[in-house]
Amino acid sequence: MAIKDIKISEIPEEVTEEGIKIYGPVSYETQVAILSHYLHSLDGKHDIASGEKRYEILGAIHDYIEYKKSKEKNSDWKDVDENEVVSMVAEGSPLQYELFSDFFNVPFPAPKNPKFTFIDLFAGMGGFRLAMQAQGGKCVFSSEWNAYSQKTYFANFGDMPFGDITKEVTKSYIPEKFDVLCAGFPCQPFSIAGVSKKKSLGRETGFKDKTQGTLFFDVADIISRHRPKAFFLENVKNLTSHDKGNTFRVIKETLEELRYSVHALVMDGQTYVPQHRERIMIVGFDKDIFDGKEIFTFPEQHEATRSIKEILDPNIDPKYTLSDKLWTYLQNYAEKHRAKGNGFGFGLVDLNGITRTLSARYYKDGSEILIPQGEGKNPRRLSPRECARLMGYPDQYRIDRVSDVQAYRQCGNSVVVPLITAVSEQIIKTIQSA
């Protein structure tokens, strides 16, 4: 039975917390995630409306229409017939672009004729998605637990990411087949006590013994289930040295156990943006497809060619200038540590140079990157827009759908988009040459 043949009133009232059946009421974000992923899959190639999923889509359409009616009482939504919408959307009607414009009138839509598909895990504000779409890829699933990041992501791509990827119900929405898995996964400590190399190596599910309870386990689990042609992971530079190198060894061995060849390199974002930001890139290719003979190289790195002054706004809001109290505190704090022989302190930027690494805590005092404003004037923070530029996001990227605090956090947790784009280009070249 197709979705267009079912009426809204026929939705079963069935809800389970851990299972897959969630036809009844769920969070607004989940409903929008279900609906947005469905609307963007109407090319018929990645339809999630088969089987019991059709009831979830019906419920999502119902809840979204009711939400719009309550929020936009004087709009076209007030007279909408829900059953008519279900039928027309299922048939790919232009109605979707009128009533569901939030999903389509976005600055970074998916390519109309995609060359490959990918999924975006721990998606943040969407750096991986920008990079992969630049290569002609279509995102068929995204996941991000932070509600503010979900909001920014939706504003730019028209897809609401699903939530907690550690939950089986979230994983159930991942299409069976896709080409590339992308993930800037958080690094958690690994416990490998009592696990011998003999026990774990050579077993497809050996990663469960070593990584259960970490977020990397969920990445490995999805790779194991879906067997993408390639994966692209990003993490902090210290991943290579954490626990005397054991953490990275476990990750590498786990991916190799899953029959993927692994390429890894620490790269610095300063090649592309005026920021010193070192991160490890981990790329893998399915040995069942490439037999470990893929031709892949990371893009070349070089010293910074751009300066921080290139991304600064000439007319900046005075609210970003440090108060006398905060500026005095930062100077005294730095002097105290300097006297003890420590290197802690604020980072006053050379406008012709590059910055330190932008962190997620930048919103607190901005101390790691302060912009001088001339004699007699306190330095200032970067604005959220300038932070987005520092991470390589174009100016048409919508960063203002959340507060400054949340925007700072998102930028500090993001990837350097041009760097990820350059690596993505090499990955797709390798896949397409196979």
Secondary structure, DSSP 8 states (H G I E B T S, - for coil): --GGGS-GGG----B-SSSS-B-S---HHHHHHHHHHHHTTTTTTS---STTHHHHHHHHHHHHHHHHHHH-TTSGGGG--HHHHHHHHHTT-THHHHHTGGGTS-SS---SS-SEEEEEES-TTSHHHHHHHTTTEEEEEEB---HHHHHHHHHHHS---BS-TTSHHHHTTS-S--SEEEE---------TT--HHHHTT-TTTHHHHHTTSHHHHHHHHHHHH--SEEEEEEEGGGGTGGGGHHHHHHHHHHHHTTEEEEEEEEEGGGTSSB--EEEEEEEEEHHHHTT---------------GGGG--SS--GGGB--HHHHHHHHHHHHHHHHTT---S--B--TTS-B----TTHHHH-TTSBB---TTS--B---HHHHHHHTT--TTS--TTS-HHHHHHHHHHS--HHHHHHHHHHHHHHHHT-
